[in-house]
Amino acid sequence: MPVYEYKCKKCNLKFEELQSIGADAPPCPKCKAGEVVKCISVFGFSSGGEKDYSSSGGSSCSSCSGGNCSSCK
């Protein structure tokens, strides 16, 4: 079962819930309001902070093979 992230519209609490796919949104555990929205989880997204090195030589840079030179950073 996937873990979904929700935010309560009434008290702004963010919480996670282990639910089966297609299940109704749960009430807020803090204020018990039924007005919650499903959030987009950051787990499924990449920040783009790390370099993606190719498998040939381990670097996307043509001047070295290790990806550690100053022109690769």
SULPEBEL-V421488 format. One record per residue. PSI is psi in degrees with one decimal (* if undefined). OMEGA is omega in degrees with one decimal (none if undefined). D_CENTER is the distance of its C-alpha to the mean C-alpha in Angstrom with 2 decimals. Layout:
# SULPEBEL-V421488
psi = {PSI,PSI}
omega = {OMEGA,OMEGA}
d_center = {D_CENTER,D_CENTER}
This chain:
# SULPEBEL-V421488
psi = {138.3,157.5,126.0,148.1,132.2,159.0,131.4,129.8,-24.2,-49.2,0.5,16.0,133.3,132.5,161.4,150.5,130.2,114.5,158.6,155.8,132.0,-0.4,152.4,152.8,138.5,161.7,159.1,130.6,-18.9,-56.2,-3.1,11.6,148.7,6.2,77.9,150.7,144.5,131.8,158.1,124.9,138.6,-13.4,-32.6,3.7,152.2,139.5,-15.6,11.7,-27.8,147.3,146.2,102.0,138.6,163.4,-14.7,99.5,-11.5,13.5,149.0,2.6,138.1,-8.0,-10.1,171.1,-7.6,-14.8,15.2,-4.4,165.8,-24.0,-14.4,-17.0,*}
omega = {179.2,174.9,179.1,178.4,-178.4,173.6,-179.8,178.4,-176.0,-175.2,178.6,177.3,171.8,-179.8,179.2,-179.2,175.2,-175.1,172.9,-179.4,178.1,179.0,177.1,178.5,-179.6,173.6,178.4,-179.8,-178.4,-174.6,177.7,177.7,178.8,-177.7,179.1,177.5,178.2,-179.5,173.6,-178.0,177.3,179.3,-176.1,-176.0,177.0,179.8,-178.4,-177.1,-179.1,177.4,177.0,-178.1,178.7,-178.3,179.1,-180.0,177.5,-178.0,173.2,-178.2,-179.2,-175.9,175.9,-179.1,-176.5,-178.6,-176.6,-177.5,-175.6,179.8,178.9,-174.9,none}
d_center = {16.97,13.31,11.81,11.25,10.43,13.51,15.36,19.14,21.14,24.07,22.99,19.44,18.17,14.48,14.45,13.04,15.34,16.01,17.64,19.11,18.03,19.96,20.86,21.65,19.55,20.84,22.77,21.53,22.39,23.78,25.94,26.08,25.62,24.60,23.00,19.24,16.61,13.48,10.40,7.56,4.50,1.88,2.05,4.03,4.68,7.17,8.88,12.11,13.48,14.94,17.78,17.91,21.33,23.36,24.98,28.44,29.27,25.75,25.72,25.21,28.17,31.71,33.47,32.31,30.95,28.77,26.44,27.73,30.31,30.14,29.88,26.62,24.75}
